[in-house]
Amino acid sequence: MANTDAIEAAVFRRLLAHLDSRKDVQNIELMNLAGFCRNCLAKWYAEAAAEAGEVVADAQARERIYGMPYSEWKALYQQPASAEQLATFKARQPE
């Protein structure tokens, strides 16, 4: 495929838009079901930037993924994790 990078970039933008439209879905739910969350995406973003020779701070990467500063997103949308969610998360962590 000649346009692989452009296609993958479009898919990434669509994923971010989808996550933005589903602020009700908590990161712990994503972690428990899919093994990654918005914070993981931010880390991957910063790592990919570093591989390309760019410096992207964690806060910058999170703002790119969340569409706003992480502290703002967290205050507006993050709910406390339930005991069940935390237990599931802990059980799925490698020893």
KAFEN-V766141 format. One record per residue. N is the residue number from 0. RES is the residue in one small letter. D_CENTER is the distance of its C-alpha to the mean C-alpha in whole Angstrom. Layout:
((N/RES/D_CENTER) (N/RES/D_CENTER))
//
This chain:
((0/m/27) (1/a/28) (2/n/25) (3/t/22) (4/d/20) (5/a/20) (6/i/20) (7/e/16) (8/a/15) (9/a/16) (10/v/14) (11/f/11) (12/r/12) (13/r/13) (14/l/10) (15/l/8) (16/a/12) (17/h/12) (18/l/8) (19/d/10) (20/s/13) (21/r/12) (22/k/12) (23/d/14) (24/v/11) (25/q/10) (26/n/8) (27/i/11) (28/e/12) (29/l/9) (30/m/10) (31/n/13) (32/l/14) (33/a/11) (34/g/11) (35/f/7) (36/c/4) (37/r/1) (38/n/4) (39/c/5) (40/l/4) (41/a/5) (42/k/8) (43/w/9) (44/y/9) (45/a/11) (46/e/13) (47/a/14) (48/a/15) (49/a/17) (50/e/19) (51/a/20) (52/g/22) (53/e/19) (54/v/18) (55/v/15) (56/a/15) (57/d/12) (58/a/12) (59/q/13) (60/a/9) (61/r/8) (62/e/10) (63/r/10) (64/i/6) (65/y/7) (66/g/11) (67/m/13) (68/p/13) (69/y/11) (70/s/14) (71/e/15) (72/w/12) (73/k/13) (74/a/16) (75/l/16) (76/y/14) (77/q/13) (78/q/16) (79/p/17) (80/a/17) (81/s/20) (82/a/22) (83/e/21) (84/q/18) (85/l/18) (86/a/21) (87/t/19) (88/f/16) (89/k/19) (90/a/21) (91/r/18) (92/q/18) (93/p/20) (94/e/23))
//
